[in-house]
Amino acid sequence: MIKDKFDFLIQEIEDLKRNSRYNNIRVIEGPQGSWVTIEGRKKLNLCSNNYLGLANHPEIISFCIEGIKKYGIGPGAVRSIAGTNILHIELERKLSEFKHTEDTVLFQSGFNANLAVVPTFLDSPDDAVISDELNHASIIDSIRLSKAKRFIYRHVDMDDLESKLKEASFARRKMVITDGVFSMDGDIAPLPQIVELCSRYDAILVVDDAHGEGVLGRNGRGIVDHFDLHGKVDIEVGTLSKAFGVVGGFVSSNYKVIEFLKQKARPFLFSSALTIPDTLAVIKALDIILNTDVVEKLWINTNYFKTEMRKLGFDLGNSQTPITPVMLFDESLTQEFARMLFDEDVFAMPIFYPTVPKNKARIRVMISAVHSRDDLDFALEKFQKVRKKIGI
Ligand SMILES: Cc1ncc(COP(=O)(O)O)c(C=O)c1O
């Protein structure tokens, strides 16, 4: 009998199911918002990255519709051939202003922006990259694409970072790279100390601010503003797919770094430009972030929900941001908890290995500015109810 060459996949999928690591992918039957429709029923949405509610904002939608009539939809090509639209230039200028940096270059996603950074600057085994152990997968893959020697330091452990910097003293170029806000735990990198170490050991510092933009700092300007470190972080990577509400990524830095990325970075040279609607949406989103109280609302909701959850005795780990991990540790328990929440009309996804380490499973609640107090009270009541039912 001829064997199906994909039979091995069946075994692997079965293993995922048996180990409670199978992703049950839910389908949203309408726009993003504090409530979404899934399987024909309204569910309270506690797991999108739509921090500020901009993924379905009426002013952004109207602005995009008008802009599309003028500029179309598709970029047509990679940026370096025929894909650079005047809107890309405008957005890059606006993002630089927002971040207080000299210049910015857009990418098609935050993942691609990270992929662009490490291999473009570190292209020899004589280079060294030093990375926090909990950095996002896109940073890990960027490191894999680089020829540099790799050093991983224990999560936010500054002594370990320093010892890795010492080990890397042989290097022609050294780069330290960290998430600003850690995406699964919601804690914040100790950036002032990292800046100090990078300056002492002459290392390039890269911060991925995916979960800081629109969240931390004045008007959501991000982690560098939060710590008042303008001009001290060499390279900031950003995403347009969280607080900004669409899809895309960017790097903000000085003129030299941005010019070099435009000449050399493979995701810039070999993947088509950001779409016109995404670009338009963020041009408008920046106006809303800078001129309304959306960021403040996000923090009011975050502080309320986390205080009440802690009062109820839930373990929220070391979260310092709207990313709220409800730590349950056991993988099958976490899956069961999320299933029961879903039956109670609360949509909150379980997160487990390999997204987080083994036995560190959690339900990751994402708070948004568009949640009402009633929404948050509904969530609190359901978390309590499910916990009682399960008996933990
Ligand atoms: C820390 C971090 N960096 C990068 C990314 C990738 O961003 P994007 O979804 O825009 O590709 C994410 C999103 O999952 C993230 O959490």
The ligand as an SDF file (V2000), in Angstrom:
LIG
                    3D

 16 16  0  0  0  0  0  0  0  0999 V2000
    6.2030   41.4850   21.4140 C   0  0  0  0  0  0  0  0  0  0  0  0
    5.6950   41.2730   20.0210 C   0  0  0  0  0  0  0  0  0  0  0  0
    6.4890   41.5590   18.9850 N   0  0  0  0  0  0  0  0  0  0  0  0
    6.0750   41.3960   17.7230 C   0  0  0  0  0  0  0  0  0  0  0  0
    4.8270   40.9020   17.4360 C   0  0  0  0  0  0  0  0  0  0  0  0
    4.4200   40.6870   16.0160 C   0  0  0  0  0  0  0  0  0  0  0  0
    3.5920   41.7190   15.6040 O   0  0  0  0  0  0  0  0  0  0  0  0
    2.6450   41.5590   14.3530 P   0  0  0  0  0  0  0  0  0  0  0  0
    1.4090   40.8890   14.8080 O   0  0  0  0  0  0  0  0  0  0  0  0
    2.4460   42.9650   13.8870 O   0  0  0  0  0  0  0  0  0  0  0  0
    3.3800   40.7390   13.3340 O   0  0  0  0  0  0  0  0  0  0  0  0
    3.9550   40.5920   18.4760 C   0  0  0  0  0  0  0  0  0  0  0  0
    2.5920   40.0850   18.1910 C   0  0  0  0  0  0  0  0  0  0  0  0
    2.2390   38.9890   18.3740 O   0  0  0  0  0  0  0  0  0  0  0  0
    4.3990   40.7670   19.8000 C   0  0  0  0  0  0  0  0  0  0  0  0
    3.6080   40.4500   20.8360 O   0  0  0  0  0  0  0  0  0  0  0  0
  1  2  1  0
  2  3  1  0
  2 15  2  0
  3  4  2  0
  4  5  1  0
  5  6  1  0
  5 12  2  0
  6  7  1  0
  7  8  1  0
  8  9  2  0
  8 10  1  0
  8 11  1  0
 12 13  1  0
 12 15  1  0
 13 14  2  0
 15 16  1  0
M  END
$$$$
